[in-house]
Amino acid sequence: MRIYEGSPRQDWEEVLRSVGAYLDDRGMRNLVFLETDTGFIIQGTVVQDASGSGWGEALGTATRQTITLQDEDAARFMDEALARRGTGPDPAPHHFEAQLRVIGKYLDDQKPRDIFFFELDGSYVIRLAISGQTGLKQTLVEFTPDDIATLIAKAPALRRDPNAKQSPA
């Protein structure tokens, strides 16, 4: 997707929030997330065919799924999320929507050229490729579940006020 290289979507916070909501709807967990030139490849675990609630009944089968999302898919998810805002409480869980949103905010501050990350039980390891004067610099960043919870708690104070006037650059 190369978000900072001419893409019309230059806000990781909104892109990852919207993709996170899509992953929440699918019930994905334990993500591997790779940015490509045209979108993302996401792999995760989904529990399928769960039935019953008592002992001895099927709990479901965990399967690995791979999804390829194009830039247009992310744009559609962002438009759909914007249309849903303010329409009342959403009963769906927001596991990845909230977590990926705060990671997106962090990425917006870093402005990486390329990202790859994996998530396991709420912990994230992210590889960033950041352009500099000497070429690409590779950096690893780790977020524990406590780090993510802290970032989510601080997020409301960091949100942009849509009514605030922006000063010219």
Secondary structure, 3 states (H helix, E strand, C coil): CCCCCCCCCCCHHHHHHHHHHHHHHHCCEEEEEEECCCEEEEEEEEEECCCCCCCCCCCCEEEEEEEEEEHHHHHHHHHHHHHHCCCCCCCCCCHHHHHHHHHHHHHHHHCCCEEEEEEECCEEEEEEEEEECCEEEEEEEEECHHHHHHHHHHHHHHCCCCCCCCCCC
